[in-house]
């Protein structure tokens, strides 16, 4: 497994003030979910899209991220990727210079009726993926990912559907398995001592703003930004608002971002 690097003009030149930013995608997402942010920040950071390989547990995914990252780095995760980021923070807090959690929550897998409904919903998606293919699964899942008003946005819809269809049913199953055993990360959040940004889609039905407010109350000096007009896929739905929030976060981390060590190898890629 190797992280993929997003390049910018002149960005190959050594610069100790240009930190590596590890970007962690959510369930059956990839670099497309972070494309606009990677391009926007590439002049000030070295964005890398993490690869979880075939990992089926959050801790194994976190270890994969750490294996792809340099000694110290910025870390941003969306949805499942944010839960992986919490595990990275638990395993190696001394390596993380700043954190961004988007479209997520911090509690364990739900018990009781809520847990049963989540399991049934995800098992139904997996059944569609295996029987009808990932494009059919993506279309079934889409109404939960973005607000109803955005379903008419052909460019956005096509981008999301294409991204999900770039994954296999086996990858979906692995991500579902990881989510089903997600830990309670509240203690991890309470111990964070680096600049932390929380991004919530104002219209996110899967991980609503209330979940992010709970997290913000746990993290010392955390900043919470609600992204207007956005659902769960906020980085793709309103990239301008997300980018503006990330600009301030990166600026806040700058005093901490002298890398001190040569970055680990990563191959440049196009995230289109």
N, C-alpha and C positions, 0 to 999 in steps of 0.2 A: 504494500500500500504506500502511496506517495501523495502528499498534498499537491494541489495544482496552483500555480502562481498566476496572478493577474498582473500583467506588465503595463507600465505607463512610459511615455517618452522620457528618456534620461533616468528612469528608475533603476536601471541596472548599476548605476554608480554607487559605490559604498557611501553610506550616510548613517552615522550612529544615531541620529535623531529621527530616522525613518523606521519605526518598529514594524515587526511582522504582526499582521492581524490575521488570526485564525478564524475563519468563518465556518460555522457548523450548520448544515442544512437540517431541515425537519424530515418527518417520515415521507419516504419516496419523493424527496426533493433533492436538488443538486445545485450547482453553481448558478443556474438560472434564477433561483430565489434570491440570491445576493448579487446578481449581475450589476444592477444600477449602483449599488453601494460600493462594490469593488472598483468599478470604473471611477466613481466620484472620488474615492479616497486614495486611489493608486499613486497620486503624486506625493502624499504625506505618509502613507503606510505601504507595506508590501502585503497585499491581501492574498491569502491562500485558502482555497476551498478544501476542507478536510474530507477524507475518505474513511468510512467506517469498515470497509471490507465486508465480510460476512458476519460480523459480530451480532450477537443476539441478546446482549445484556448491556445496560448503560455503562457499567464499569469497564467492560471490554471495549466499548466504543471510546470511552475516555482514554483508555490506555493507548488505543490506536492514534488518537489525536496527539497525545503526548509524544509518541514515537515519531510523529511527523513535524513536530514543532521545535523551534530553537530553545535555547536555555530559558529565555524570557520572552513574553509575547502578550499582545492584546487578544482578547477572546470575545467573540460574539456568536450567539446561537439563537436560532429561530425554532419555536415549537419543541419537537423532540430534541433538536440540536441544543436548545437552551438547557434541557435536562442533562444532556451530556456535558455541557459546560459546567453545570453545578458539580458533576462528578469529577471533572478535571480540577475544579477548585478544591474539592475535598481531598483529592489525591496529591496535588502538588501546588498548594496556594502560593508558595514562594516563587513560582515561575510565572504567575499571572500578574500582569501590570495593570489591567483594567478589564471590566466585564460589562457586557451588554446582553440582556435577556429580552427576547421579543416573542410575543404571542405564546405565552407559556403559563405554567403554574409550578408550585413547589411541593405539593403534597404527595403522599404515596398513592399507589393504585387504589381506587375506591373499593370499599367493602360493601357487602349487602346488595340491595337492589340497584344502586348506582353502578357497582362493579359488574353486576350481571348485564345491565343494559349496555355498558361499554364493550364488554366481551362479545355480546351478540351483534352489536353494530359492526365491530371490526371483523368478526368472523364472517359476517355477511359480505363485507367488501372483499375479503380474501376469496370467498366462494365465487363471486362474480369475476374476479381477476383470473382464477383458475379455469372457470368454465367459459367465459366470454372474452377474456383478454384484458390487459391493463387499460387500453383506451376506454372500454366500457366501464371499468371500475372507476376511472377518473371522472367520467361524466356523471356517474351515480353520486360520487362524493362531492362534486363541485358545489352544489347549493349550500353545503355546510361550510365551505371554505371562504366564500365571498358573499357580500350582501346581494339581495335579490336584484337591486337596481344595477349592479355591475355585471349581471349575467348577459346583458346586451352589449357589453364591451368586447367586441370580437377579438381584438388584439390581445387583451388580458386573458380572456378565456382560452384562446389558442395556445398562449404561452404556458399557462398552467397545465392544460391537458397534455401538451407535448412533453413537458418536464416529467409528469407522472408516468407517462407511457414509455419514457426512457428507462424505466425500471422493470424488473421481472417480478412475477408472483412470489418467487422465493425471497427476493429482497423485501417485498411487502411483509411477508410472513416473519422475517427476521426483525423488522422494525416493530411489528405488532408484539412480538415476544418481548422485546426490550421494554416497550411501554407497559406491558402487563406486570412487570416486576420493578417498575420505577420506585425508588426509595423516597422516604420522607427527607427532604433537603432543607428543612427549616433551620436546623442547627448550622448547616453550612452557610446559609445566608446571614445568620447572626454574626458569624465570625469574619465576614468579608471586611477587608481594610483597604481596598483599592477603589478608585472611582468607578461607580456602577450606574449604568443607565438601564431603565426599564421602558420598553416600548409596547404599548397596547393598542390594538385596533379598536377604535371607538365602537365599531359594530361587530366585533368578534363574538360569535355565539359559542365557539368551542372553548376559548380561553378569554373570557370577558375582562374588561378593565378592573372589575372588583378583585379578580385573582391577582392582578398586578399591584393593586393597592395593598393587598395583604403582604406581598413580597416587599414592597417599598417600606412598609412599617417595620420589617425585620432587619433590613440592611442599613447600617449606619450611613447617613448622608447620601442615600440613593436619590437619583433624580428619575421621576416618572413623567413620560410624555405620552399622551393619548393622541393617536394618529387619526385625524378626522376622515370620515367617509370610507374607512378601511375595515375589512373583516380580518380573518385569520391570516391571509396572505399579504399582510400590510407592506412588506418590503417591495412587493410587486405592484400593489394597488395604489400606493401613494409614495413613490420613491423620493419625491422632493422633500416631503415632510420628514421622512426617515433620515434622509441625508443631512438635513439641517440639524437634527438632534445629534446625529453621529459626529458632525463637525465640532460641536461643543464638547462632546465626550472625548474625542481625540485630543482636543486642545487641553482638556483637564488632565489627561494622562501624560502629556508631553514631558513634564519634569521627571517622570519615572522611566522614560523610554530610552535611555542609553543602553543599547543592546550588549555591548561589551564582548560579544562572541560572534564568530562568523556564522551566518545562517546555514541551516541544513539544506542540502540540494533539493530543488523542486523544479519541475519542468514547466515552462510557460505554456498556457493553453488559451484557447478562445472559448468563452463560456456561452456563446450564442448557441 
